[in-house]
C-alpha cells in the first residue's frame, strides 16, 4: 500500500429534508500518514456523492485514533452553499 492511500467509508448515512442536507459519520483510514486535510476529504466526498459545489460539504469534529492510521468525524452535505451558511 502506498503512503498516500486514503480509504473513506461512511456510516449512519441519513437524509434530512427539513435542513436540506445529507449527513453521515466518516471513517478515514490513512496508514503511514498523521492525518488527512479537510480540503482533501471535502474534494473526495463531493466527487463520491456528486455534490455540485465542494464548499457545501461541511466536515467537523474529527478525532484521530491513538497510534494514528484512522480518523473519525462528521459530514454534512447541504443542497447549496447558501443553505449551509444559514445553519452554521
N, C-alpha and C positions, 0 to 999 in steps of 0.2 A: 504494500500500500504506500502511495506517495505521501509526502509530508503535507501537501496541500489538499488532501482528500477530506471532504466535509460531507457528512451524511445528515440530512434533515428529515425528521419524522414528526408528524403532527398527531395529536390525540385529543380526545374530547372536543372534536370539531362541532360547532353549532352555529346556526344561522340566527341572527337576532334582527328581525324585520322592524321592530319598534325603534331601534337605534341605527338602522340602515347599515349593519355591519355583519361580518362573519368573524367569529373568534375561536381561538384554539390554544392549546398548550404546545409549545415547540420543544422538541428534544434534538439537540445538536451533538453529534459525535465528531470530535476533531482530534484524533490521535496525533501526537507529535507537535501540537500547537497549544499555546497557552489558552487562547480563546479566539473567537471569530467576531469580526466587527459587525455592528448592527447594519451598516450600509451594505455589506456583502450579503447578509441574511435577507435584508429587505429586497435586494435585486433578485435573489434566487426564489424567494417566496412569491414575489409578484409575477415571475415567469411561470411558476408552477400552478398558481391559482388564477392565472390570466387576469390580473388586475391591471387596469389601463394606466394608472399613474402610480409609480413606486412610492411616492410621498404619502399616499393614502394608507400605506401599511405601517402600523404603529407597533413597535416592539418594546417591551418593558419588563422589568423585574427578572433579569437573567441572573442565574446563580451557577457558578462553576463547581462541579463536584470536587471533593478533596482528592488530590492526585492528578487532576486535570483529565482531559480527554472527553469530558461530557459536560454540557451545559443545558439548563432547562429554563424556559421563560414563557411569557405570554405574548400573543399576537392578536391584534385587531385589524381587520381589513375593511375599511369603510368604502361605501359606494363612490364617494368623491372626497377631495381634499377639504372642501368647504364643510361638509358634514362632520369630518373628523376633527377639524379645529373647533367646531361649535361644542363638541362634547369633551374635548380635552382642555 
